[in-house]
């Protein structure tokens, strides 16, 4: 069936490749780069993004759920695939079937893996998640020695690495990154009981801001897709010259109408025309990832100009004021993310209007619209 939607999300494979290779060059010599492709590749399409990164030389991929890892394997993605969140005890066999690496922080999960390994006369490699200040999943650093002892005693389970995560690496002036890395170094990197392990703690922010934390491998997410983790910040040309946003989102005008002064637009009449205004109706709403929080706040590009969203964003439509656009008509292109003429809008711009981050914007647009992959 042909997709005849007016809305199009385009993902640039060349931009994804560029970003991976730039980040690979940015890490210390001999350090591997794990591509985080969870959340459907941050809205860019998990399988297609993984294929691009694989072709660029990536040999390690990170997902949140076991389901995602299985999809990657079934799609033919090679290399190491790390499952970083919980999994059902009844599903442990999938780790063996698809050659996946579980990240563990719970003894019962490790015990289930051990039983399956013994049953199948095999061995499974696990990585241990350590909480060094993030406050999410992981074993506390002071509990790590006892946890290591417990895992090491399990038949068929091999400790292959340790991982942790930084909560504030996007703000280099904060001291939590140094403190967290010190805990990680003491408990994991310098742990003599687990030799030949892979240690990884650096996320996109740490890759860019804290080279000493690169360890054996880094896990990059948002930077792979062309955005600085700190948002739209002044990085002295860093983002503009090196990281290329890979996703664009366009649509078409459905109708253009002229309204008199005092006319109410959309639900609740949260916008009224102060004078005669030309209003265009667009087939994009919150179902398509264009959040209702952007009502009367966002802008889009039409005719190479920024025009404001007016009135409440509906489920499938929104309205914009196109009075300033000469010759505007139905069928004209609308850019929500991307470039038109000399103007551009990116996910950071939209995130600022929403009071959120680029990660959420990319997931919303990418996961709610048809994606096309282009060079």
Residue pairs with C-beta under 8 A, 6 or more apart in sequence:
3 370
5 283
5 369
5 370
6 251
6 252
6 254
6 283
7 249
7 250
7 251
7 283
7 284
7 288
7 369
7 370
8 249
8 250
8 251
8 369
8 370
8 372
9 43
9 247
9 248
9 249
9 365
9 366
9 369
9 370
9 371
9 372
10 247
10 248
10 249
10 250
10 338
10 371
10 372
10 373
10 374
11 44
11 45
11 48
11 49
11 246
11 247
11 366
11 371
11 372
11 373
11 374
12 244
12 246
12 247
12 248
12 374
12 375
13 48
13 52
13 246
13 373
13 374
13 375
14 375
15 226
15 244
15 245
15 246
16 44
16 49
16 52
16 53
16 56
16 224
16 225
16 246
17 52
17 53
17 55
17 56
18 244
19 223
19 224
19 225
19 226
19 243
19 244
19 246
20 33
20 35
20 52
20 53
20 56
20 57
20 58
20 224
21 56
21 57
22 242
22 243
23 33
23 204
23 207
23 218
23 220
23 223
23 224
24 33
24 56
24 57
26 207
26 208
27 33
27 207
27 211
27 214
27 218
28 211
28 214
31 214
31 215
31 216
31 217
31 218
32 59
32 60
32 198
32 216
32 217
32 218
33 58
33 60
33 217
33 218
33 220
34 58
34 60
34 61
34 62
34 82
34 200
34 217
34 218
34 219
34 220
35 49
35 50
35 53
35 58
35 60
35 61
35 62
35 220
35 224
36 42
36 61
36 62
36 63
36 219
36 220
36 221
36 224
37 46
37 49
37 50
37 53
37 61
37 62
37 63
37 68
37 72
38 46
38 62
38 63
38 64
38 65
38 68
38 84
38 221
39 46
39 64
39 363
39 367
40 46
40 363
40 366
40 367
41 47
41 48
41 49
41 50
41 225
41 366
42 49
42 221
42 222
42 224
42 225
42 359
42 362
42 363
42 366
43 225
43 247
43 362
43 363
43 364
43 365
43 366
43 367
44 225
44 246
44 247
44 362
44 366
44 371
45 366
45 371
45 373
46 63
46 68
46 71
46 72
47 71
47 72
47 75
47 77
48 371
48 373
49 224
49 225
50 58
50 61
50 72
50 75
50 77
51 75
51 77
53 61
53 224
54 77
54 78
54 79
58 79
59 78
59 79
59 80
60 79
60 80
60 81
60 82
60 217
61 72
61 77
61 79
61 80
61 81
61 82
62 81
62 82
62 84
62 219
63 69
63 72
63 81
63 82
63 83
63 84
64 83
64 84
64 85
65 83
65 85
65 87
66 83
66 87
66 88
66 91
66 94
66 95
66 100
68 83
69 81
69 82
69 83
69 94
69 98
69 100
70 94
70 98
70 100
72 81
73 81
73 98
73 99
73 100
74 98
80 101
81 98
81 99
81 100
81 101
82 100
82 101
82 103
82 127
83 95
83 100
83 101
83 102
83 103
84 103
84 129
84 163
85 103
85 137
86 106
86 109
86 137
87 94
87 95
87 102
87 109
89 108
89 109
89 112
92 112
92 113
92 115
92 116
93 116
94 100
95 101
95 102
95 113
95 116
95 124
96 116
96 117
96 120
96 122
96 124
101 125
101 126
101 127
101 160
102 109
102 113
102 124
102 126
102 127
103 126
103 127
103 128
103 129
103 163
104 110
104 113
104 126
104 127
104 128
104 129
104 151
105 128
105 129
105 130
105 131
105 137
105 138
105 139
107 147
107 150
107 151
110 126
110 150
110 151
110 154
110 157
111 154
113 124
113 126
113 154
113 156
113 157
114 154
114 155
114 156
114 157
116 124
116 156
117 123
117 124
117 155
117 156
117 157
118 155
118 156
122 156
123 156
123 157
123 158
124 156
124 157
124 158
125 158
125 159
125 160
125 161
126 151
126 157
126 158
126 159
126 160
127 159
127 160
127 161
127 162
127 163
127 198
128 139
128 144
128 147
128 148
128 151
128 159
128 161
128 162
128 163
128 188
129 137
129 138
129 139
129 163
129 164
130 138
130 139
130 140
130 141
130 144
130 162
130 163
130 164
130 183
130 184
130 187
130 188
131 137
131 138
131 139
131 140
131 141
131 164
132 138
132 141
132 164
132 165
132 179
132 180
132 181
132 183
132 184
132 187
132 201
133 166
133 167
133 176
133 179
133 180
133 183
134 164
134 165
134 166
134 167
134 180
135 167
136 165
138 164
138 165
139 147
141 183
141 184
141 186
141 187
144 187
144 188
144 191
145 187
148 159
148 191
148 193
148 194
151 157
151 159
152 159
152 193
152 194
159 194
159 197
160 197
160 198
161 197
161 198
161 199
161 200
161 216
161 217
162 184
162 187
162 188
162 189
162 191
162 194
162 197
162 198
162 199
162 200
163 199
163 200
163 201
163 219
164 180
164 183
164 184
164 188
164 201
165 201
165 203
166 176
166 177
166 180
166 181
166 201
166 202
166 203
166 205
166 206
166 210
166 213
167 176
167 180
168 174
168 176
168 177
169 177
169 202
169 203
169 205
169 206
169 209
169 210
169 213
169 229
170 205
170 209
170 229
170 230
171 230
172 209
172 210
177 206
177 209
177 210
177 213
180 201
181 201
181 210
181 212
181 213
184 199
184 201
188 197
188 199
189 199
189 215
191 197
198 216
198 217
199 215
199 216
199 217
200 215
200 216
200 217
200 218
200 219
201 213
201 215
202 210
202 213
202 214
202 215
202 218
202 219
203 218
203 219
203 220
203 221
203 229
204 220
204 221
204 222
204 223
204 224
204 228
204 229
205 229
205 230
206 213
206 214
206 218
207 214
207 218
207 220
207 223
208 223
208 228
208 229
208 238
221 229
221 359
222 228
222 229
222 358
222 359
223 229
223 243
225 245
225 246
225 247
225 362
226 243
226 244
226 245
226 246
226 247
227 239
227 243
227 245
227 346
227 347
227 348
227 358
227 359
227 362
228 235
228 238
228 239
228 243
231 348
231 351
231 352
231 357
231 358
232 346
232 348
232 349
232 352
245 337
245 346
245 347
247 337
247 347
247 362
247 365
247 366
248 335
248 337
248 338
248 339
249 335
249 336
249 337
249 338
249 365
249 369
250 333
250 334
250 335
250 336
250 338
251 282
251 283
251 284
251 333
251 334
251 336
252 282
252 283
252 330
252 331
252 332
252 333
252 334
253 280
253 281
253 282
253 302
253 322
253 328
253 329
253 330
253 331
253 332
253 334
254 280
254 281
254 282
254 283
254 317
254 330
255 280
255 281
255 330
256 278
256 279
256 280
256 281
256 322
256 328
256 329
256 330
257 278
257 279
257 280
257 281
258 276
258 277
258 278
258 279
259 265
259 273
259 276
259 277
259 278
259 279
260 273
260 276
261 273
261 274
261 275
261 276
262 272
262 273
263 272
263 273
263 277
264 271
264 272
264 311
265 271
265 272
265 273
265 279
265 310
265 311
265 319
266 295
266 310
266 311
266 312
266 313
266 314
266 318
266 319
267 311
267 312
267 314
268 312
269 311
270 295
270 296
270 311
270 312
271 296
271 310
271 311
273 279
277 321
277 323
278 321
278 322
278 323
278 325
278 328
279 310
279 319
279 320
279 321
279 322
280 302
280 307
280 319
280 320
280 321
280 322
280 328
280 334
281 317
281 318
281 319
282 300
282 317
282 318
282 319
282 320
282 334
283 316
283 317
284 290
284 316
284 317
284 318
284 334
284 336
285 313
285 314
285 315
285 316
285 317
285 318
286 292
286 313
286 314
286 315
287 315
287 316
287 368
288 316
288 365
288 368
288 369
289 361
289 363
289 364
289 365
289 366
289 367
289 368
289 369
290 298
290 313
290 318
290 336
290 364
290 365
291 313
291 354
291 364
292 312
292 313
293 353
293 354
293 355
294 309
294 313
294 350
294 353
294 354
295 309
295 311
295 312
295 313
295 318
296 308
296 309
296 310
296 311
296 312
297 309
297 353
297 354
298 308
298 309
298 350
298 353
299 306
299 307
299 308
299 309
299 345
300 306
300 307
300 309
300 320
300 334
300 335
300 336
300 345
301 307
301 334
301 335
301 338
301 339
301 340
301 341
301 343
301 344
301 345
302 320
302 322
302 325
302 328
302 332
302 333
302 334
302 335
302 340
303 322
303 325
303 326
303 327
303 328
303 332
303 340
303 341
304 340
304 341
304 342
304 343
305 324
305 325
305 341
305 343
306 343
306 345
307 320
307 321
307 322
307 324
307 325
308 320
308 321
309 318
309 319
309 320
310 319
310 320
310 321
311 318
311 319
320 334
322 328
333 340
335 345
336 345
336 350
336 365
337 345
337 346
337 347
337 350
337 361
337 365
338 344
338 345
346 358
347 358
347 361
347 362
347 365
348 358
350 361
351 357
351 358
351 360
351 361
354 360
354 361
